[in-house]
Amino acid sequence: MSFFINALFASMFVGGLIPVIIGFASYHSLTPVKRLILALMVCSLGLNIIQITLALHSIPNLFIGHIYTLIEFILIAYIYKLKLDKLIPLSVFIAIVVGFVVFSLFNTFVIQGLHANNSYQRTLESVLVVVFVSLYFYKTAKELKVQRIEREPLFWFSAGALLYFSGALFIFIFSNYLLLYSRSLGITFWTAHTFFLLLFYLFSTIALWINPKK
């Protein structure tokens, strides 16, 4: 089982490293949206390294999830703020972000605790991100301004985000119960989570690599 867990850790590290390399290789030509995607990938890679290192040394690492989820949501919200500014007022975006931060802190220090799996926080984040992505697809389809959608970086990022957050939503909801009552079933579900995460990394890599001007 330890070999299997180490293989999952290795796949997460390699999967997270590739978009970072692609992003920095063309950093000078990145658009603001691409730079935010790169920042998200850097944070994901960095905190994954810390989380994996702590796990390999049998040090509790669940607190990393609370920190990363907060950073991840703020960056993703800002990405979609740049594209949905005419659909969602700035005041609403600010209220959503502030509300999420307040809930996250309350969940971390009152509800679930810093050293527990942050399933409530991750579930709320997933629902909000799926809403942002759905609104982006709706806006894109309605305006018909993008002539070649396959050359649009945010399309690829959004597709990956939709697959990851919608696919992993069930896992986030029931993760604590799965790990508590069935370790083997819990590991199976977290393997599925790794699969969705690697898809997210792949689509983010395409978003950073693709050039809409070509």
Protein Blocks (a to p, Z undefined) as FASTA:
>chain_A
ZZmmmmmmmmmmmmmmmmmmmmmmmmmmpcfklmmmmmmmmmmmmmmmmmmmmmmnopaf
klmmmmmmmmmmmmmmmmmmmmmmmmpcfklmmmmmmmmmmmmmmmmmmmnopkbccfkl
mmmmmmmmmmmmmmmmmmmmmnomafblmlpmklmmmmmmmmmmmmmmmmmmmmmmmmmm
omklmmmmmmmmmmmmmmmmmmmmmmmmpcfkZZ
